[in-house]
Amino acid sequence: MKTADESHPGRETDPPVIEAGVGVTTGECYFKRITSERFAALALWGMPVKMREETLSASHWSTEDERVLVGVFHILETKEFMCVAFARDEEGRYRPYMRSHYLPTARAGEFALQHELRGGFLEKAPTFTPLDDQPPGVDLFAPIAGVSKLHDAFVMLRDGFNQASAREILTEIMRWVPDLDGNLVRDFQTTGYSARVWELYLWAALRALNFDMDYGHAVPDFCLRKGDVRLFIEATTVNSQDTLASAMAAGPPPAPPENFWEYMEHVMPQKFGSPLFSKLQKRYWEKPHIAGHPLIFAIADFHAPASMRWSHTALPFYLYGVGVETSVDCDGKLFGVEKSLADHVVGSKVVPTNFFAQPDTEHISAVLFSNAGTIVKFSRMGIRAGYGDPWVSLVRKGVWNDPRPGAFEGIPFNLDVENPTYEEGWADEIEMYHNPNALHPVDEALFPGIAHIRVEGREHVIRSPSHRVLYSSTTSYDFKRRTDGRPTWARTESEGEEE
């Protein structure tokens, strides 16, 4: 065996190297091709960030029992390829333990995997160095002593066949997620279900965006590293009572408020403002490990069933104090003209507009929002990775943004999640609202593939992928039409979940 050279992308100590020759060895094929989604669901969380930044995966393989996973990777700098083998460590987490020498093509890597590399990958017992900076994960579904009332949505997730894909992919992810404050599992199973799902979604999205996690501090929720940059994220939610309906939007989605624009300009800004203002009072930026680095508040809305479909419209109104006046042009098409907003007033309560202009908010670099931080995100990503009940199908309906200049209304879509053309990433629906007055601005390059929103010259400027989901609903169809053990609202052949 040879020791990997230090220039190879990976950790400081790379897995040992297997020589790949050019001879041909015949024999039975031990590895089968798997999808990129399946490989990512298993191996992404343990793949070194540097490796993900400096390589692209070309193909993905596993043994029949998934004891060993192998990725054929393209090295961006040298234009070469290599095979990297992954197996579970003592905590059940997939980690790389061996790699091949460099290969000229992806096809050469795939050929070597089935021939001269096969024995080394399969026969060598994996050995792993301890991850001193990685606390053990937790079991979200472990029974908790003394708990008499579980959250209805948790029970549906734990026991429901329609959410099996979410349950299974969460079980894999949770091998890597520690319980730093000691309340994660209890909150998830009882009174804090939606808030904890939001945090778990953020964890998955941030890891998919190639951030490393530092677990030396329990506050704020996410202490992140990427290269030489450190930044911090504190999560919060807009909540009333965390019910089954608000967590899962059971049944048909309610319509937006009748007085929609008044609601967006006054009621919703106050709802967003309350948790953001509360977090501001914590003065996280004064903590020594945070001082001098970007601090982001991440917020999601669970205040009412399906409210996340439309409530995000109000967030920039509150953050920047800039709203929109809608009109219809001569062709009957809706368009909007931006306008300055006054304070947000509901009854006797008055909340100042333009959060980013309020005292102390210069310490808040940005506000991050997503309407996808719900359990249905895990359901879809789980289905794409091959998890879940094979008789349950997911169909996603929603609206994409229209990238054409001046477009005000989105483009509807209706897609089977298992359609071969369907694509979805963990961070797709994230929006980041940048603070124009921030002492420590966030570099957009740290968050590729999401929507970045700024106000420049009193106009909203959005930089985002050409197609991004503005909102959607996902319906699960049970082709066996089972009803046993399901609540009354779910005793149909399908059930909907909103984001």
N, C-alpha and C positions, 0 to 999 in steps of 0.2 A: 504493500500500500504506500501511496505517496500522500504527503500533507498538501492540502490545497494552498496555492500561492495567495499572498495577501491582496493581490489586485483583483481577485475574483469577487464579484458582488455577493455579499452575504454578511454574516456576523464576523467578528474578529477572528474566530476560529471556525473555518468551514468544515462541512462533513468530509470524511476521507474520500479519496478518489479511487475509482476503479478504472483501470486501463481499458480502452475500447480499441480493439484491433480491427483489421479489415477481413479476417478470415470468416468463413461461413460455417455456422453450426446448425445442423438441422435438429428438429425435435418439436415437441408439443408446445403450443403457445400458452404461456402462463398468465399473460396480461391481456386484459380486454380494454378497449377504448371506452372512456366515459366522457360525459359532457363537461364543458368548462364550468357550468353552473354547479354541477355535482362536486367537481374538484375544488372549486372555491369554497363551497359550503363546508368542506372538510378541512382543507389545507390553508386557506387564506389567512386565518387568524394566527397561525404559527409561522407564517412565512416572513423572514426578516424584511424589514422595510426597504433596506438598501437593495436587496434582491428584487423586490417588486418594482423599484424605481429604475433599475438598470437592466431589466430583462422583460421580455414578452413571452407569454406561454404559447407554444405552438400546438401542442396536443397533450392529452391527459389520459392516464391509464391507471388501472388498479387490478389487483388480484380479485378472484371471484368473491372472497370474503372481506375485501377491503383491508386486509392486514397490512398490505403495502400499497401505497400510491406512488405513481411516478409522473412527473411532468417533464416534457421536452421543452426547454427554454431557449429563446433566442437572446443572445447577449448583444445589446444595442451598440456598445462601443467597438467590439471586435468583429461583429457580424458573424460570430460562430454560434454553435449550439451546444447544449449539454443536457444530460438526463439527471434529474434530482429525485431521489427516493425519499418518501415520507412514511413514518410509522407512528403509532401512539406511544407516548412516554408513560411513566408510572402514574400520571394524573389523567391518562386517557386522551391527551391532546396530540394531534398530529404535528410532528416536527420533522424537518429534514435531517437525515442521518448519513446519507451517502450520495455522492454524485459521480458522474463519469468524467473522463477527460473531454477536452473540447472536440467537437465534431463539425464537419464542414456544412452539413445540411440537416434540416429537420427529418428528412427521410432516412438519413444515416443514423440519426438518433433512434428513430422508431425501429429500424432494422436491428441495431445493436441491442436494444432493449429486449427483443424477442430471441436473441441469440447469445452473444458472448457476455452481455451485461446481466442477463437474466439470473444466472446462478449466484453471482455476488449479491445482487439486490435481495434475493429470496433466502439465501442461506446464512448471511451474516446477521447475527443477533444485533439489533439496534442498540446503541449506547448513546446516552444524552448527558450533556453537562447540565447541572442544576441551573434553573432560572431564578437567581436570587432576587431579582427585581419583579418577579411575577408571583403574586399570592395565589393560592389555590382558588379554583372556581367554586360555584355553589350549585346545589340542586334546587331549582325553583319549585319542584313538585314534591319535595320531601314533606311529610306530615309535620305539623307544628303542635307541640303539646299545649293543651289549655285553650286552643282556639275553638270556639263554638259556632262561629258564623263566618263562612267563607264568602268571598265576593262571587256573585253569580257568573260573571264573565270568566273568572278563574276556573270555576267548576266546568263551564262549557269548554274551556281550553284543555283542561286536564282530562275530561271524559269524552268530549265530543269527537265523533269521527270526521265531521266536516272541518275541524281545525287540527287534524292530526299532523298535517304538514308543518304548521306553525309550531306545534308542540315538539316535533322531532328536530327541526332546525334550531329551535331555542335550546334544546337539550345539548346539542353539539356546541353552540356558541357559549353556553354557560360554563363550559369547562375552562374558559379563559376569563370570565367576569367575576371579580372578587366582590365580597360584601364588606366594603370599607366602613360603613356606618353601623353595621350589625342589624339593620332593619329591612334589608332588601327583600328577603323571602317573605317575611311577615307582611310587609306592605303589599307585595305583589299578590298575596293570597287573600288579603282582607280589605282594608279601606283605602289603599293607595295604588290600586291596580293600574289605572290609566297613566298616572305620573311615572310609575316604574316601567311600564311598556315604553313610554316616551324616552326614558333614559337608556333603556336597552337598545332601542332603535338608534339613538344617537351614538352609542358605543359601536354598533355594527357599521354605521355610516362613516364614522370617523376612522375606524380601522380600514375600511374599504378605500378611504381617501389617503391611505398610507401614513397616518399619524401613529407614532409610538405613544404609549400610555405610561405615565409615571404614577405609581401607586403609593408614594411616600406620604401623601397628604389626602385626607378625606374631604377636604374643602379646598376649592370648589369641586363640582362633580367630575370634571375632566381636566387633568393636567397633561398637556400634550407637548410632544416634541416632533419636529420634522427638520432634519439637518441641524443647523445651529439655532433654529428658531424655537422658542418656547411660547406657548399661549394657553389660555385657560377659558373654560366654558362652565357656566353655571346654568342648570336647567330649571325651568319652572313651567307651570301650566295655568290656564284659565279654567277654573273648576267651579261648579256649584256642588251638587251631591254626586259622587262618583257611582252612578247606577249602571246596570246592565245596558240600558238604552244609550246612555251617554258614552259608554266605553265601546259599544259595538254598533250603535245606531240600528238596533233591531227593527225590522219592518221597513215599510216604505219611508224614504226621507221626507221630512216635513219641508214645506216651502219656506223660502226666506221671509223675513218680516214684510208685512204689506207696505209699511212706510220705510222701504229699504234704505234709501240714502240718508234719511234722518237717523235711522238706527246705526248706519255705518259712521256717521259723523259725530254721534253723541254717545249712544249706549255702548257700542263695542269698544271705542277708544277708552272708556272708563273701565271696561272689563280687562282689556290688555294692560291698562295703566296700573291697576291695583297690584298685580304680582310683580311687575317690573319695578314699580316704586318701592315695594317691600324689599326686593333684592338689592336695590340701590342703597337702602339704609344699612345693609350689612357691611358696606365699605370693604369689600374683599381686596381692593387694590392696596390697602394698607398692610396686608399680610406680607412678610418678607419674601416669601417665595413667589409672590405674584407681582410685587412692585416692579415697575419698569417694563412690563410685558403686556401684550394685548389681552384684554378681558372681554368675553362675549357672553351675553345673556341669550339662552335658547328657550323659546317659548312655543307652546302648542295650545290649542283651544279644545277643551272638552266640556264647555259650559252647558251645552244642550245637544240633543241627538242631531248628528249630521251638520252641526254648525260650522265645522271646519271646511265645508264645501264653499261657503261664501264669506265667512268672517274675516279671512285674511285680507280682504279688500280694505278693511279699516285699519290694519296695522300701520301701513305707511302714512295714513292720515294722521295718526297719533304721533308717530315718531318724528315726522318732518313738518307737521302743520300745513300740509298741502293736500287739498282734496281734488275732486273732479266734478265738473258740470257737464252733464250729458245732453246731447242734442241729436236731432235727426237731420241728415243732409238731404239734398234735393232728390237723391236716389233712394231715399228711405233707409239709409244705412246709419247705424248708431255711431256716434263719435264723441270723444270727450275733450274738454278744455280744462286745464288745471287752474285751480283757484286757491287763494290763501284761506285758511280756516281760522275761525275764532275759537275760544275755549269750548270744551265739550261739557254740555250742561244736561243733566237729568234731574228734574225736580229742583231741589235746593242744593244738590251737589254739583260743584264746578271743578273740573280737572283741566289744568293748563295744557294747551296743545303744544306740539313741538318738543317732545321728550328730550331730544338731543340738544336742546337749548337750555334745559333746566340745570340748576346748580349741581355740580359733581358729576354730571353725565359725561364730561370730557374724559372720565376714566373708563367709560364703557366704549369699547372700540367698535362694536357692531351688535345688532340683534339678529339672531338666526331664527328662522321659522320653517316649519314644514307641516303640511296637513297629512303626511303619510306615516307619522309616528304612531301607528295603531297596530293591533295584532294582525290585521289583514295583510299588512306589508310582509310580515313573517310567513303568512299563509302562501302568498304568491311566490316569494323567494324560495320557500320550501318546495312548492310544487315544481318550480323550474329546476330545482336540484334533485328531483326524483323522490321526494318524501311524500308521505300522506297516503290516505285511503285511495286505492286505484279506481274506485267507483264514484269519487267526488271530482267534479270539474269546476273550474273557476272561470267566470266571464267578467271582464273589466270594461265598464263603460265610463266615459268621461269626456273631458275637453282638453285638447292641446292648445297651447298659445299659437296665435297666428303671427308668424314673423314678418309679415308684410308691413311696410311703413304705414302708420295711421290706422292699422286694424285695431278694432276695439273688442270684437267678439271672437271667441276661440273656434277651434275646429273640432267637432265631435268625433269620437272614435268608439268602437265596440269590438273588443278583441277577446278571443279565447286565450287564456294565459299559456296554454300548451301549444298554441300555434307556433310553428317553427320560425316565423318571422318576428315573433314577440320578443322584445328585449326590455330588460329592466335592471337598474343598478340600485344599490342601497341609498345613494345620495341624490338620486334623480330629482326629487321634488323639493330639495332644500333651497331656501331663499335666504340671502344674507343682506341685511339692510345696514349699510356702512354709515358710521357717524362722521359727519363732515367736520366736527370739532374735536375728534379723538386725539388724545395725546400720543397714543400708540396705535396707529392705523393697522388694519389687517391687509396683508398682501393678498390680492385676489388669486395669485398663482398657487397659494397654499390650498385653495379649495377649487380645483378644476372641475368643470362639468356641472356646476350649480349656477343658480341665478344670482347675480350680484346687482344690487339696487343702490343707486345713489341719487341725491338731489343736486343737480348742477344748474345754477341759474333759475331756480324755482321750477325746474322741470325734472320729472323722474327719468333717469337714464338706467336702462336695464341691459346688462350684458349677460347673455345666457345661451345655452344650446338652442339651435333653431327650433327644435321640437322639445317642449317640456310639458309635463302634465300639470294643468292648473288645478283640476280636481277630478275625482273619479269615485265610482262605487263599484264594488266587487260582489258578485252574486255566486254563491256556491250551489251547485246542482248535485243532488244525490240520486244517482241512477238506480239505486235499489229502493229508494223512497222509504227509508227507515224512519220510524218515529219514536221508538222505545227510548225512554230516558231523556227526551228532549222537552224543553218548555213549550207551552202552548203556541207561542208566536213562531216557533221554528218547526211546527209539525206540518210542513208543506214540503214539496219536492225541492225547494230552494230557499235560501235565506240570504239577506243582503248585509253587507258591511260597508260603511262609508269612510271616506277620508277627504 
